[in-house]
Amino acid sequence: MATVTTIDTDLTVRHQSSEAGPTYVSAAAQPGDTVTLTYGTTPGFDLAEFPHCFVGVLMYDGADGTGSLVLSGATTFTLTVQTVNTKYDESLATSTITGNAPATRSWAGNTFQVKCVDAGITGAANSWRLVITGNRT
């Protein structure tokens, strides 16, 4: 099991308007991996100016974060965030995403770090990516 700490620059969208911020897509992660994206450490990752953040997980049948989007078995992705204010791990109100019923989780806080731990995707899924967006309002 490894820790992925980079974003995929080809998939990341740096569009920014007066309200919408960037959409970050992590590099591909394998079953059981952890994705940790940190401001100042992960090149290009910056949600410090965006007080409303959203996160989801995409699962793929290819082993390298490509191929078709699929659902996993009953795995659980556990999320923690660190805000600019505290830089301590904080649990979200709903801090898990299940592999067989993906959902978007959100929080209010200028984000310093997002961490997602996979309990081990199964079934048709062979890799996954974390997707994070931010908005100003």
C-alpha positions in Angstrom: 0.0 0.0 0.0 1.3 3.4 -1.0 0.5 7.0 -0.5 -0.2 9.1 -3.6 0.7 12.7 -3.2 0.5 14.1 -6.7 -2.3 15.4 -9.0 -2.7 14.4 -12.6 -1.9 17.6 -14.5 -3.6 16.3 -17.6 -6.9 15.8 -15.9 -6.8 18.7 -13.4 -8.8 21.7 -14.6 -7.6 25.0 -13.4 -10.6 27.0 -14.5 -11.4 29.8 -12.2 -14.2 32.3 -12.4 -15.3 34.8 -9.7 -17.1 31.9 -8.0 -15.8 28.5 -9.3 -12.4 27.3 -8.4 -10.2 24.5 -9.8 -11.0 20.8 -10.0 -8.1 18.6 -8.9 -7.8 15.0 -9.9 -5.2 12.9 -8.1 -2.7 10.6 -9.8 -4.0 7.0 -10.0 -4.2 5.0 -6.7 -4.3 1.2 -6.3 -6.4 -0.9 -3.9 -5.6 -0.1 -0.3 -3.6 3.1 -1.2 -4.0 6.5 0.5 -4.2 9.8 -1.4 -2.9 12.8 0.5 -3.0 16.2 -1.3 -1.3 19.0 0.7 -1.0 22.8 0.0 2.6 23.7 -0.4 3.7 20.0 -0.8 1.6 18.8 -3.7 2.7 20.8 -6.7 -0.2 22.8 -8.1 -2.7 22.0 -5.2 -4.2 25.1 -3.7 -7.7 25.3 -2.2 -6.7 27.8 0.5 -8.8 30.6 -1.1 -11.9 28.5 -1.5 -14.2 28.2 1.6 -16.5 25.6 0.0 -15.0 22.3 -1.0 -16.3 19.1 -2.5 -14.7 15.6 -2.9 -15.6 12.4 -4.6 -13.9 9.2 -5.8 -13.8 7.8 -9.3 -13.1 4.0 -9.7 -11.7 2.5 -12.9 -11.4 -1.0 -14.4 -7.9 -0.2 -15.6 -5.0 -0.6 -13.2 -3.6 2.9 -14.0 -6.6 5.1 -13.3 -7.9 4.7 -16.9 -10.5 2.7 -18.6 -14.2 2.6 -17.8 -15.7 4.1 -14.7 -17.0 1.2 -12.5 -18.4 0.6 -9.0 -16.4 -1.3 -6.5 -17.6 -3.9 -4.0 -18.4 -2.7 -0.4 -15.1 -0.9 0.2 -15.0 2.3 2.3 -13.1 5.4 1.5 -12.4 7.4 4.7 -11.9 11.2 4.4 -10.1 13.7 6.6 -9.3 17.3 5.9 -7.1 19.9 7.4 -8.2 23.5 7.2 -5.8 26.5 6.9 -7.1 27.6 10.4 -6.0 24.5 12.3 -3.9 22.2 10.2 -5.1 19.3 12.3 -7.1 16.3 11.0 -10.8 17.0 11.1 -13.5 14.6 10.3 -16.3 15.6 7.9 -19.9 15.4 9.0 -20.1 12.4 6.7 -16.5 11.2 6.4 -16.9 8.1 4.3 -17.8 7.2 0.7 -18.7 3.6 -0.1 -17.4 2.0 -3.3 -20.8 0.6 -4.4 -22.7 3.9 -3.8 -20.4 6.8 -4.6 -21.4 10.2 -3.3 -20.0 13.7 -3.0 -18.9 15.0 0.4 -18.5 18.6 1.2 -17.3 21.0 3.9 -16.9 24.7 4.6 -13.3 25.7 5.3 -10.3 26.9 3.4 -8.4 23.6 2.8 -4.8 22.9 3.6 -4.9 19.1 3.1 -7.3 16.4 2.0 -6.6 12.7 2.8 -8.5 9.7 1.6 -7.8 6.1 2.7 -9.2 3.2 0.7 -10.0 0.1 2.7 -9.4 -2.0 -0.5 -11.5 -1.7 -3.7 -12.8 -4.9 -5.0 -15.0 -6.2 -7.8 -14.6 -4.6 -11.2 -12.5 -1.6 -9.8 -8.7 -1.9 -10.2 -7.7 1.7 -9.5 -9.2 5.0 -8.3 -8.7 8.7 -8.2 -9.7 11.4 -5.8 -11.5 14.4 -7.3 -11.7 17.7 -5.3 -13.2 21.0 -6.3 -13.6 24.4 -4.5 -16.0 27.3 -4.8 -15.9 30.8 -3.3 -19.6 30.9 -2.4 
